[in-house]
Amino acid sequence: MNAPAPMPGTQSIRRAVTMLEAFTDERPSWSVSELASRVGLNRTTVYRLLMALEGVEYVYRDPATDTFRLGSGLIALGGRAQRANSIRSVALDELETMAADTGETATLEIMHDHEMVIIEEIPGEFVTSGSQHIGSRWPAYATSTGKAILACLPPGELEAALARPLRPMTGLTITSGEELRARLADIRRLGYAVAAEELEMGFVAVGAPLLDGNGRPVAAISLGGTLTRMTAGRVPEIGDRVRSAAARISHRLGYRDNNTAARHPDAPADERDAG
């Protein structure tokens, strides 16, 4: 079955977006010829679109190297997108409190195309992973936040997610669908997920889902740090903290449940777990 034809007048927009998405952390700058080859367009078309993007400061041309990189206009646009995200504004206080109280780095993440994207990060007192920063994207199955969201998905959506290859990020990444399903059952019981060196060796994160008024997972929060601090003995305490913060944020997003944890998200963990 052929893909639907683009709406009239949108081809140039699609091409410009494809070009912008070619700029990555690994490849932050391109020459016109290199970018044309990368996106499969002729050099004249790429040059014309780059000139239009430069005019609104979405790209910047370095005159010394005659290469292009992303421009300040996108920084401003991204800032406005962040400020317009209600989840971020609701979660920010909780993130700041978690980071201050634990010394670990707190993040807010959303799922996009089966990957987790960090949209807010509050650094803690301690040095943590150098690969975790706003805009980072990682496979959902290898992250605490991703597993927290996967555990809340309806069966059909979960099966679609698990049908994709589970590529190992480290030697400890879960790559078996059966094993991941079992882990997701534990996450539903605990209310939080743990990724211990599954994404990056020496890095441990604990995440919990944020639910909207319909009970759907719309984002997740986490606390992450080094294995030397995020020990097996400390993880349950961190898990309780993250779960409680996620419950409070979810409540503000409109989520309601009949259980004690949802009605009283500030209740001590032992009271929530009783019975």
C-alpha positions in Angstrom: 0.0 0.0 0.0 1.4 3.4 -1.1 1.8 6.2 1.5 -0.7 9.0 1.0 0.6 11.9 -1.1 1.6 15.0 0.9 -0.9 17.9 0.9 -0.3 20.6 -1.7 2.2 23.2 -0.5 3.7 21.0 2.2 6.6 19.4 0.3 9.1 22.2 1.0 8.1 22.2 4.7 8.7 18.4 4.8 12.0 18.8 3.1 13.1 21.6 5.5 12.2 19.5 8.5 14.1 16.5 7.2 17.1 18.7 6.7 16.9 20.1 10.3 16.6 16.6 11.7 19.8 15.7 10.1 21.7 17.9 12.5 22.5 15.8 15.5 24.9 15.7 18.5 27.1 13.4 16.5 26.9 15.5 13.3 26.2 19.1 14.3 27.3 20.8 11.0 27.0 20.0 7.3 28.2 21.5 4.1 25.5 22.0 1.4 26.8 19.0 -0.7 27.1 16.7 2.3 23.6 17.6 3.5 22.1 17.1 0.0 23.6 13.7 -0.1 22.4 12.9 3.4 18.7 13.8 2.7 18.6 12.7 -0.9 17.9 16.1 -2.5 19.7 18.0 -5.2 22.2 20.6 -4.1 20.2 23.5 -5.5 17.1 22.6 -3.5 19.1 22.2 -0.3 20.9 25.5 -0.8 17.6 27.3 -1.4 16.0 25.9 1.7 19.1 26.6 3.8 19.0 30.2 2.8 15.3 30.4 3.8 16.1 28.8 7.2 19.1 31.1 7.7 16.8 34.1 7.1 14.8 33.1 10.2 17.9 32.1 12.2 17.0 28.4 12.3 20.4 27.6 10.8 23.7 29.5 11.0 26.4 29.5 8.3 29.9 29.5 9.5 31.8 31.7 7.0 35.2 30.2 7.9 34.2 26.7 7.0 31.1 27.3 4.7 29.2 24.8 6.8 25.8 25.1 8.5 24.7 24.3 12.0 21.4 24.9 13.9 20.8 28.5 14.8 19.6 30.6 17.7 16.1 30.8 16.3 15.5 27.2 17.1 16.8 27.7 20.7 14.2 30.4 21.1 11.5 28.3 19.6 12.5 25.3 21.7 12.3 27.5 24.8 8.8 28.5 23.9 7.8 24.9 23.3 9.1 24.0 26.7 7.2 26.8 28.4 4.0 25.8 26.6 4.2 22.2 27.9 1.8 22.0 30.9 3.4 18.8 32.1 6.7 20.6 32.6 5.2 23.5 34.5 3.3 21.1 36.8 6.3 18.8 37.4 9.0 21.4 37.9 8.6 21.9 41.6 8.7 18.2 42.3 11.8 17.7 40.2 13.6 20.5 42.0 12.6 19.1 45.4 13.7 15.5 44.5 17.1 16.8 43.2 17.6 19.0 46.3 16.6 16.3 48.8 18.6 13.4 47.3 21.5 15.1 45.5 20.7 13.1 42.4 19.7 14.3 39.0 15.9 14.5 38.4 14.4 14.3 34.9 11.1 14.7 33.2 10.7 12.6 30.0 8.1 11.9 27.3 7.8 9.0 24.9 8.1 9.7 21.2 8.2 6.9 18.6 9.2 4.3 21.3 12.0 6.5 22.6 12.2 8.5 25.8 13.1 12.2 25.3 14.3 14.3 28.2 12.4 17.6 28.3 13.5 18.8 31.7 16.5 18.1 33.9 17.4 19.3 37.3 21.0 18.5 38.2 21.7 17.2 41.7 24.6 17.8 44.0 26.6 14.9 42.6 28.2 14.4 39.2 26.1 11.9 37.1 26.0 10.5 33.6 27.4 12.8 30.9 25.0 11.4 28.3 21.8 12.5 30.1 20.7 16.0 29.1 17.7 17.8 27.7 16.9 16.5 24.2 18.6 13.1 24.8 16.6 10.2 23.2 17.0 6.6 24.4 15.1 3.3 23.7 12.1 3.1 26.1 12.9 -0.5 27.1 16.4 0.4 28.4 15.3 3.3 30.6 13.4 3.5 34.0 11.0 6.1 32.6 10.3 4.1 29.5 9.6 0.9 31.4 7.4 2.9 33.8 5.3 4.1 30.8 5.3 0.7 29.0 3.9 -0.9 32.2 0.9 1.4 32.0 0.1 1.0 28.3 -3.0 -0.8 27.1 -2.3 -4.4 26.0 -2.5 -3.6 22.3 -0.1 -0.7 22.5 2.3 -2.7 24.7 2.4 -5.6 22.3 3.1 -3.2 19.4 6.0 -1.7 21.4 7.4 -5.1 22.3 7.2 -6.3 18.7 10.2 -4.0 17.9 13.7 -5.4 18.2 15.2 -4.8 21.7 18.7 -3.8 20.9 21.3 -4.1 23.7 22.7 -0.9 25.0 24.9 -2.6 27.5 25.4 -6.2 28.6 22.6 -5.8 31.1 19.9 -4.4 28.8 16.8 -6.6 28.7 16.5 -7.9 25.2 13.9 -10.6 25.7 10.3 -9.7 25.3 9.3 -12.4 27.8 11.7 -11.1 30.5 10.6 -7.5 29.9 6.9 -8.5 30.3 7.8 -10.1 33.7 9.7 -6.9 34.7 6.7 -4.8 33.7 4.5 -6.8 36.0 6.8 -6.1 38.9 6.7 -2.4 38.0 2.9 -2.3 38.1 3.1 -3.8 41.5 5.7 -1.5 42.9 4.6 1.7 41.1 8.2 2.5 39.9 10.8 1.1 37.6 14.5 0.6 37.9 17.1 0.6 35.1 20.4 -0.5 36.7 23.2 -0.2 34.1 20.7 -1.2 31.3 21.3 2.0 29.4 24.8 2.9 30.5 27.3 1.0 32.7 27.7 2.6 36.1 24.4 4.5 35.8 21.2 3.7 37.7 17.8 5.4 37.4 14.5 5.0 39.1 11.4 6.2 37.3 7.6 6.5 37.7 4.8 7.3 35.3 2.7 10.5 35.1 -1.0 9.8 34.3 -3.5 12.2 32.9 -7.2 12.5 33.7 -7.9 9.5 31.5 -5.4 7.3 33.3 -3.0 7.3 30.3 0.8 7.7 30.8 1.7 11.0 29.3 5.3 11.3 30.7 7.5 10.0 33.5 9.9 11.3 36.0 13.2 9.8 37.3 16.1 10.2 39.7 19.4 9.0 38.4 22.9 8.7 39.6 26.0 6.5 39.7 25.9 2.9 40.9 28.1 3.8 43.8 25.4 6.0 45.2 22.3 4.4 43.8 22.9 1.1 45.6 20.5 -1.8 45.8 19.8 -0.8 49.4 19.0 2.7 48.6 16.8 2.1 45.5 13.6 1.3 47.4 13.8 4.6 49.3 14.4 6.4 46.0 11.5 4.4 44.4 9.1 5.5 47.1 10.2 9.1 46.7 9.8 9.1 42.9 6.5 7.2 43.1 5.0 9.7 45.6 6.1 12.7 43.5 4.6 11.1 40.4 1.3 10.6 42.2 1.2 14.2 43.2 2.0 15.4 39.7 -0.6 13.0 38.2 -3.2 14.3 40.7 -2.5 17.8 39.4 -2.9 16.6 35.8 -6.4 15.3 36.7 -5.7 11.7 37.4 -8.0 10.1 40.1 -8.1 6.6 41.4 -10.0 4.8 44.1 -6.9 3.6 45.9 -5.4 5.2 48.9 -2.2 6.3 47.1 -4.1 8.4 44.6 -6.4 10.0 47.2 -3.6 10.7 49.6 -0.3 10.9 47.5 1.6 12.3 50.4 0.8 9.3 52.7 3.9 7.4 54.0 4.9 4.5 51.8 4.2 1.9 54.5 0.5 3.1 54.7 0.1 3.0 50.9 1.5 -0.5 50.7 -0.5 -1.9 53.6 -3.1 -4.4 52.4 
